[in-house]
Amino acid sequence: MTTTYEMVASAGVPDEYRVEGIDHDREGVVYVAIFSGPEAEQRAREYARLKNSALGQFRYTAGGAGGRT
């Protein structure tokens, strides 16, 4: 299974970040984990790093695969 994870700042929601996992083998299915509150950005960044560790990549984007979920 080829899934890549990226951290995305939630549009219009301060201090909320999403980690979107895009499953490229399943027609672009997107899995979302939402982080909010104290240190949300740091927690989301670490989660994405852990999920991508086998892939050796990390991406941060201001947009994302979809809107706020």
N, CA, C and O atoms as CSV, one atom per row, in Angstrom:
chain,resi,resn,atom,element,x,y,z
A,1,MET,N,N,0.846,-1.171,0.000
A,1,MET,CA,C,0.000,0.000,0.000
A,1,MET,C,C,0.891,1.233,0.000
A,1,MET,O,O,1.805,1.344,0.817
A,2,THR,N,N,0.629,2.153,-0.909
A,2,THR,CA,C,1.397,3.381,-0.998
A,2,THR,C,C,0.557,4.538,-0.468
A,2,THR,O,O,-0.334,5.040,-1.153
A,3,THR,N,N,0.851,4.947,0.747
A,3,THR,CA,C,0.152,6.072,1.371
A,3,THR,C,C,1.193,7.092,1.788
A,3,THR,O,O,2.207,6.744,2.393
A,4,THR,N,N,0.942,8.350,1.463
A,4,THR,CA,C,1.819,9.427,1.896
A,4,THR,C,C,1.038,10.335,2.833
A,4,THR,O,O,-0.157,10.559,2.640
A,5,TYR,N,N,1.710,10.849,3.835
A,5,TYR,CA,C,1.076,11.682,4.856
A,5,TYR,C,C,1.654,13.082,4.792
A,5,TYR,O,O,2.866,13.261,4.669
A,6,GLU,N,N,0.770,14.085,4.878
A,6,GLU,CA,C,1.229,15.465,4.891
A,6,GLU,C,C,0.453,16.259,5.926
A,6,GLU,O,O,-0.737,16.032,6.144
A,7,MET,N,N,1.145,17.193,6.557
A,7,MET,CA,C,0.526,18.069,7.538
A,7,MET,C,C,-0.056,19.265,6.808
A,7,MET,O,O,0.578,19.838,5.922
A,8,VAL,N,N,-1.282,19.638,7.196
A,8,VAL,CA,C,-1.984,20.734,6.539
A,8,VAL,C,C,-2.574,21.649,7.600
A,8,VAL,O,O,-3.243,21.182,8.522
A,9,ALA,N,N,-2.332,22.950,7.477
A,9,ALA,CA,C,-2.969,23.912,8.372
A,9,ALA,C,C,-4.432,24.028,7.958
A,9,ALA,O,O,-4.735,24.215,6.779
A,10,SER,N,N,-5.334,23.917,8.925
A,10,SER,CA,C,-6.761,24.025,8.621
A,10,SER,C,C,-7.096,25.457,8.246
A,10,SER,O,O,-6.755,26.388,8.975
A,11,ALA,N,N,-7.753,25.634,7.131
A,11,ALA,CA,C,-8.117,26.967,6.647
A,11,ALA,C,C,-9.168,27.590,7.562
A,11,ALA,O,O,-10.205,26.985,7.837
A,12,GLY,N,N,-8.890,28.790,8.024
A,12,GLY,CA,C,-9.856,29.534,8.823
A,12,GLY,C,C,-10.023,29.059,10.260
A,12,GLY,O,O,-10.867,29.585,10.985
A,13,VAL,N,N,-9.234,28.075,10.687
A,13,VAL,CA,C,-9.332,27.583,12.065
A,13,VAL,C,C,-7.968,27.738,12.719
A,13,VAL,O,O,-7.060,26.954,12.442
A,14,PRO,N,N,-7.807,28.737,13.584
A,14,PRO,CA,C,-6.508,28.943,14.213
A,14,PRO,C,C,-6.106,27.761,15.094
A,14,PRO,O,O,-6.944,27.146,15.753
A,15,ASP,N,N,-4.848,27.466,15.092
A,15,ASP,CA,C,-4.287,26.410,15.949
A,15,ASP,C,C,-4.899,25.035,15.692
A,15,ASP,O,O,-5.016,24.222,16.609
A,16,GLU,N,N,-5.289,24.777,14.448
A,16,GLU,CA,C,-5.767,23.439,14.086
A,16,GLU,C,C,-4.987,22.962,12.866
A,16,GLU,O,O,-4.832,23.690,11.886
A,17,TYR,N,N,-4.506,21.744,12.944
A,17,TYR,CA,C,-3.713,21.144,11.868
A,17,TYR,C,C,-4.244,19.752,11.590
A,17,TYR,O,O,-4.688,19.052,12.500
A,18,ARG,N,N,-4.197,19.356,10.330
A,18,ARG,CA,C,-4.619,18.020,9.923
A,18,ARG,C,C,-3.419,17.287,9.363
A,18,ARG,O,O,-2.513,17.895,8.792
A,19,VAL,N,N,-3.420,15.986,9.530
A,19,VAL,CA,C,-2.471,15.138,8.823
A,19,VAL,C,C,-3.334,14.302,7.887
A,19,VAL,O,O,-4.191,13.533,8.324
A,20,GLU,N,N,-3.091,14.469,6.593
A,20,GLU,CA,C,-3.854,13.754,5.583
A,20,GLU,C,C,-3.009,12.631,5.017
A,20,GLU,O,O,-1.900,12.852,4.529
A,21,GLY,N,N,-3.543,11.430,5.086
A,21,GLY,CA,C,-2.886,10.267,4.501
A,21,GLY,C,C,-3.572,9.949,3.186
A,21,GLY,O,O,-4.749,9.589,3.173
A,22,ILE,N,N,-2.858,10.076,2.085
A,22,ILE,CA,C,-3.435,9.846,0.757
A,22,ILE,C,C,-3.007,8.472,0.278
A,22,ILE,O,O,-1.822,8.210,0.069
A,23,ASP,N,N,-3.984,7.603,0.108
A,23,ASP,CA,C,-3.747,6.220,-0.322
A,23,ASP,C,C,-3.781,6.173,-1.847
A,23,ASP,O,O,-4.851,6.156,-2.454
A,24,HIS,N,N,-2.615,6.153,-2.448
A,24,HIS,CA,C,-2.504,6.206,-3.908
A,24,HIS,C,C,-2.919,4.904,-4.578
A,24,HIS,O,O,-3.200,4.887,-5.777
A,25,ASP,N,N,-2.959,3.822,-3.826
A,25,ASP,CA,C,-3.369,2.532,-4.387
A,25,ASP,C,C,-4.881,2.357,-4.392
A,25,ASP,O,O,-5.394,1.449,-5.047
A,26,ARG,N,N,-5.596,3.203,-3.679
A,26,ARG,CA,C,-7.050,3.081,-3.561
A,26,ARG,C,C,-7.739,4.316,-4.106
A,26,ARG,O,O,-8.623,4.881,-3.463
A,27,GLU,N,N,-7.329,4.733,-5.297
A,27,GLU,CA,C,-7.947,5.853,-6.010
A,27,GLU,C,C,-7.933,7.151,-5.222
A,27,GLU,O,O,-8.873,7.941,-5.312
A,28,GLY,N,N,-6.883,7.379,-4.454
A,28,GLY,CA,C,-6.720,8.642,-3.748
A,28,GLY,C,C,-7.561,8.794,-2.499
A,28,GLY,O,O,-7.853,9.918,-2.088
A,29,VAL,N,N,-7.961,7.684,-1.880
A,29,VAL,CA,C,-8.703,7.751,-0.620
A,29,VAL,C,C,-7.865,8.550,0.381
A,29,VAL,O,O,-6.650,8.368,0.459
A,30,VAL,N,N,-8.517,9.440,1.151
A,30,VAL,CA,C,-7.803,10.294,2.098
A,30,VAL,C,C,-8.250,9.977,3.523
A,30,VAL,O,O,-9.443,9.967,3.827
A,31,TYR,N,N,-7.271,9.717,4.388
A,31,TYR,CA,C,-7.505,9.502,5.814
A,31,TYR,C,C,-7.053,10.767,6.532
A,31,TYR,O,O,-6.032,11.347,6.164
A,32,VAL,N,N,-7.793,11.208,7.553
A,32,VAL,CA,C,-7.487,12.480,8.206
A,32,VAL,C,C,-7.410,12.312,9.725
A,32,VAL,O,O,-8.268,11.678,10.340
A,33,ALA,N,N,-6.373,12.890,10.309
A,33,ALA,CA,C,-6.254,13.015,11.766
A,33,ALA,C,C,-6.177,14.510,12.062
A,33,ALA,O,O,-5.400,15.226,11.429
A,34,ILE,N,N,-6.968,14.985,13.009
A,34,ILE,CA,C,-7.027,16.414,13.329
A,34,ILE,C,C,-6.378,16.660,14.688
A,34,ILE,O,O,-6.626,15.938,15.653
A,35,PHE,N,N,-5.535,17.703,14.742
A,35,PHE,CA,C,-4.843,18.101,15.965
A,35,PHE,C,C,-5.219,19.547,16.270
A,35,PHE,O,O,-5.137,20.408,15.394
A,36,SER,N,N,-5.627,19.817,17.502
A,36,SER,CA,C,-5.947,21.188,17.895
A,36,SER,C,C,-5.503,21.407,19.329
A,36,SER,O,O,-5.188,20.463,20.055
A,37,GLY,N,N,-5.484,22.664,19.717
A,37,GLY,CA,C,-5.093,22.991,21.085
A,37,GLY,C,C,-3.608,23.232,21.213
A,37,GLY,O,O,-2.915,23.469,20.224
A,38,PRO,N,N,-3.116,23.168,22.467
A,38,PRO,CA,C,-1.704,23.457,22.721
A,38,PRO,C,C,-0.778,22.546,21.911
A,38,PRO,O,O,-0.951,21.328,21.871
A,39,GLU,N,N,0.180,23.157,21.288
A,39,GLU,CA,C,1.211,22.443,20.529
A,39,GLU,C,C,0.649,21.578,19.398
A,39,GLU,O,O,1.250,20.567,19.035
A,40,ALA,N,N,-0.490,21.966,18.847
A,40,ALA,CA,C,-1.125,21.188,17.775
A,40,ALA,C,C,-0.199,21.036,16.568
A,40,ALA,O,O,-0.091,19.951,15.996
A,41,GLU,N,N,0.463,22.117,16.188
A,41,GLU,CA,C,1.343,22.045,15.018
A,41,GLU,C,C,2.477,21.053,15.245
A,41,GLU,O,O,2.784,20.245,14.368
A,42,GLN,N,N,3.094,21.112,16.412
A,42,GLN,CA,C,4.197,20.208,16.703
A,42,GLN,C,C,3.727,18.755,16.753
A,42,GLN,O,O,4.416,17.864,16.257
A,43,ARG,N,N,2.554,18.512,17.349
A,43,ARG,CA,C,2.033,17.145,17.441
A,43,ARG,C,C,1.673,16.597,16.062
A,43,ARG,O,O,1.933,15.429,15.771
A,44,ALA,N,N,1.077,17.433,15.213
A,44,ALA,CA,C,0.723,16.997,13.859
A,44,ALA,C,C,1.979,16.712,13.040
A,44,ALA,O,O,2.046,15.725,12.307
A,45,ARG,N,N,2.966,17.583,13.173
A,45,ARG,CA,C,4.227,17.398,12.436
A,45,ARG,C,C,4.891,16.075,12.836
A,45,ARG,O,O,5.357,15.326,11.978
A,46,GLU,N,N,4.931,15.795,14.137
A,46,GLU,CA,C,5.545,14.558,14.613
A,46,GLU,C,C,4.765,13.327,14.133
A,46,GLU,O,O,5.362,12.322,13.746
A,47,TYR,N,N,3.445,13.410,14.161
A,47,TYR,CA,C,2.612,12.292,13.692
A,47,TYR,C,C,2.880,12.001,12.215
A,47,TYR,O,O,3.041,10.846,11.822
A,48,ALA,N,N,2.928,13.055,11.405
A,48,ALA,CA,C,3.209,12.872,9.970
A,48,ALA,C,C,4.599,12.278,9.769
A,48,ALA,O,O,4.785,11.407,8.918
A,49,ARG,N,N,5.563,12.736,10.535
A,49,ARG,CA,C,6.920,12.184,10.438
A,49,ARG,C,C,6.931,10.697,10.768
A,49,ARG,O,O,7.561,9.904,10.068
A,50,LEU,N,N,6.237,10.326,11.831
A,50,LEU,CA,C,6.186,8.913,12.211
A,50,LEU,C,C,5.535,8.069,11.121
A,50,LEU,O,O,6.030,6.992,10.788
A,51,LYS,N,N,4.434,8.550,10.568
A,51,LYS,CA,C,3.720,7.796,9.542
A,51,LYS,C,C,4.543,7.672,8.259
A,51,LYS,O,O,4.451,6.667,7.555
A,52,ASN,N,N,5.343,8.692,7.957
A,52,ASN,CA,C,6.151,8.681,6.733
A,52,ASN,C,C,7.536,8.088,6.937
A,52,ASN,O,O,8.306,7.993,5.981
A,53,SER,N,N,7.872,7.690,8.153
A,53,SER,CA,C,9.238,7.269,8.442
A,53,SER,C,C,9.731,6.164,7.512
A,53,SER,O,O,10.901,6.163,7.131
A,54,ALA,N,N,8.886,5.248,7.149
A,54,ALA,CA,C,9.290,4.181,6.233
A,54,ALA,C,C,9.516,4.718,4.819
A,54,ALA,O,O,10.284,4.145,4.046
A,55,LEU,N,N,8.842,5.817,4.489
A,55,LEU,CA,C,8.974,6.401,3.148
A,55,LEU,C,C,10.137,7.380,3.059
A,55,LEU,O,O,10.621,7.687,1.969
A,56,GLY,N,N,10.587,7.874,4.231
A,56,GLY,CA,C,11.690,8.832,4.242
A,56,GLY,C,C,11.304,10.192,3.697
A,56,GLY,O,O,12.128,10.872,3.085
A,57,GLN,N,N,10.041,10.604,3.914
A,57,GLN,CA,C,9.623,11.909,3.401
A,57,GLN,C,C,8.677,12.593,4.376
A,57,GLN,O,O,8.038,11.938,5.200
A,58,PHE,N,N,8.592,13.920,4.273
A,58,PHE,CA,C,7.653,14.724,5.051
A,58,PHE,C,C,7.314,15.940,4.228
A,58,PHE,O,O,8.194,16.574,3.644
A,59,ARG,N,N,6.016,16.272,4.180
A,59,ARG,CA,C,5.595,17.460,3.443
A,59,ARG,C,C,4.648,18.277,4.296
A,59,ARG,O,O,3.806,17.730,5.008
A,60,TYR,N,N,4.792,19.603,4.218
A,60,TYR,CA,C,3.851,20.521,4.847
A,60,TYR,C,C,3.255,21.351,3.738
A,60,TYR,O,O,3.982,21.910,2.916
A,61,THR,N,N,1.935,21.439,3.705
A,61,THR,CA,C,1.283,22.273,2.698
A,61,THR,C,C,0.257,23.160,3.371
A,61,THR,O,O,-0.307,22.797,4.403
A,62,ALA,N,N,0.017,24.312,2.793
A,62,ALA,CA,C,-0.988,25.218,3.329
A,62,ALA,C,C,-2.376,24.780,2.909
A,62,ALA,O,O,-3.350,25.078,3.600
A,63,GLY,N,N,-2.487,24.084,1.803
A,63,GLY,CA,C,-3.776,23.585,1.324
A,63,GLY,C,C,-3.944,22.155,1.771
A,63,GLY,O,O,-3.749,21.854,2.948
A,64,GLY,N,N,-4.289,21.291,0.895
A,64,GLY,CA,C,-4.422,19.886,1.251
A,64,GLY,C,C,-5.215,19.146,0.203
A,64,GLY,O,O,-5.550,19.705,-0.842
A,65,ALA,N,N,-5.513,17.909,0.472
A,65,ALA,CA,C,-6.247,17.095,-0.481
A,65,ALA,C,C,-7.702,17.496,-0.540
A,65,ALA,O,O,-8.369,17.272,-1.550
A,66,GLY,N,N,-8.196,18.077,0.515
A,66,GLY,CA,C,-9.597,18.471,0.537
A,66,GLY,C,C,-9.787,19.645,1.456
A,66,GLY,O,O,-8.810,20.270,1.867
A,67,GLY,N,N,-11.006,19.960,1.787
A,67,GLY,CA,C,-11.288,21.048,2.703
A,67,GLY,C,C,-11.170,20.554,4.126
A,67,GLY,O,O,-10.624,19.483,4.392
A,68,ARG,N,N,-11.689,21.350,5.027
A,68,ARG,CA,C,-11.659,20.940,6.432
A,68,ARG,C,C,-12.564,19.746,6.619
A,68,ARG,O,O,-13.696,19.728,6.138
A,69,THR,N,N,-12.055,18.740,7.326
A,69,THR,CA,C,-12.826,17.517,7.549
A,69,THR,C,C,-13.154,17.360,9.001
A,69,THR,O,O,-13.802,16.386,9.386
